[in-house]
Amino acid sequence: MASVLPQTNQETEALPDAWDYKGRPSFKSSSGGWASAAMILGVEAVERLTTLGIAVNLVTYLTGTMHLGNAMAANNVTNFLGTSFMLCLLGGFLADTFLGRYLTIGIFTTVQAMGITILTISTTIPSLRPPKCAADSDSCIPATGKQLTVLYAALYLTALGTGGLKSSVSGFGSDQFDESDRSERKRMVEFFNWFFFFINVGSLGAVTVLVYIQDNIGRKWGYGICACAIVIGLVVFLSGTRRYRFKKLMGSPLTQIATVLVAAWRKRRLDVPSDSSLLFNGAAAEASSKKKKQQLPHSKEFRFLDKAAVKEAGSSTWRGNKWNLCTLTDVEEVKLVVRMLPTWATTIMFWTVYAQMTTFSVSQATTLDRHIGSFEIPAASLTVFFVGSILLTVPIYDRIITPLCRRFLGNPHGLTPLQRIAVGLVLSIIAMAAAALTEMRRLHVAEIHGATQGRVAAAVPMSVFWLIPQFLLVGAGEAFTYIGQLDFFLRECPKGMKTMSTGLFLSTLSLGFFVSSILVTVVHKVTGHEKPWLADNLNQGRLYDFYWLLMILSMFNLVIFLFCSTRYVYKEKRLADMGIELEDTDDLVCH
């Protein structure tokens, strides 16, 4: 019956800022909405299923099948994940400047499917992996250069696809709803709730079903399912092309940052006038521009950047080269980004700790008793406690911590973003202490039962559930740190730089994985072969010392973070002190 009802003018009117796939105006009744968003949610679910399905169990494949050492295997996992997140910056730049979000998703999902297909083939063809270890041999034949080349090509094609896809999928989903319409804006909020739900559905599927299939049925079947899933997701996504709403390319905010830096450097020998009203404010240019910006007042920090807004003799008009003259608002927006950098830098260490959950913690699990009755838990499936901890922490925060903060701290929103991050950093320190103590006990049990000899780590008669505390603590820490970072970067960044700010946030994850790779390489080289911390046989190593090192570095990092955060003034308060009301910018982004 609903289909024969007459459409209202609101339903049939063309949207002012959206077009269909042919460049024609989009109409509310025939485009966007949940019909389009559901297809985009499917792509995100299979992306998370695929990426985690590879990453969480990759270290066991590299050590058990490709015969790489523990340190090298761990570095390969962290480099793979680090590259995936770092390429989000590239994907975001291409989407904002050249391709648009739709093409970016389509192209990079295809790239990801190619990478996973190659990975599946490499696990199927015997010549692309080394022979199995002989039962009576003390050494195994490691993977050859050719075999590793194929493997790395597969992994980094997958990483490229993941980065490009992740950079645009949530933004394109939000494009399917009209923010000027109250009902559609409400649906957009619901979309992000479902987006987070599908992220965790994909994660749980990866760490349970896929890991079990990889360990008990075969890698080729596990990776083959990933390849089929991403292809199906791509087909579903493309099938919605006629219904999608497309937005105009706005350009990358990286260009604005570059123009301010270049203009300031070019005029580095000029003096900044003491009267800020003499700086170019571009009021007329902003009034005639389609890109609306909130005018920001002049601040006294980072005075060097003010040189970008100094008007040279003979260049007093807006029509000059933007690489020579920037508006004061552009300069102040770049200053906002610069003020966030100390927080950005001091959150990297958390993700270095996080990286251990997919590398050495999984290696520890392979040596412990993983049986529940006759069923043996796959080592990588222990990360289900990690995911479960995240899902449990969020409602605990909403139902318990937020009301307590309202009552005792007078903050209606609970903890501030920086306070949330601080809690996450503290939890990561406790997690590394728990991991070190657990590893010391594991080695003690191994010595008592004579399990310290041989090429590979022998089974240790100790329950794998001793590792649960470190997974729970890091998982809870991620819930605080991830949401705190996302809230901080989106709240504090300039309006119009949301995509870049989210990329800045995701780069902390990337750099955290790369820092882990650097630390593992340095520690492995310094501790040598006589008493290595990160031995190929974990029962002969001193992994607990590596965990203690991470704890000490995390404590040092926390001190720096607290020093910077206590001196940070939020943008809203900074503007309020100057008598300026912050414009409403309730942009939502989830990754």
Disulfide bonds with the S-S distance in Angstrom:
Cys133-Cys140 1.75
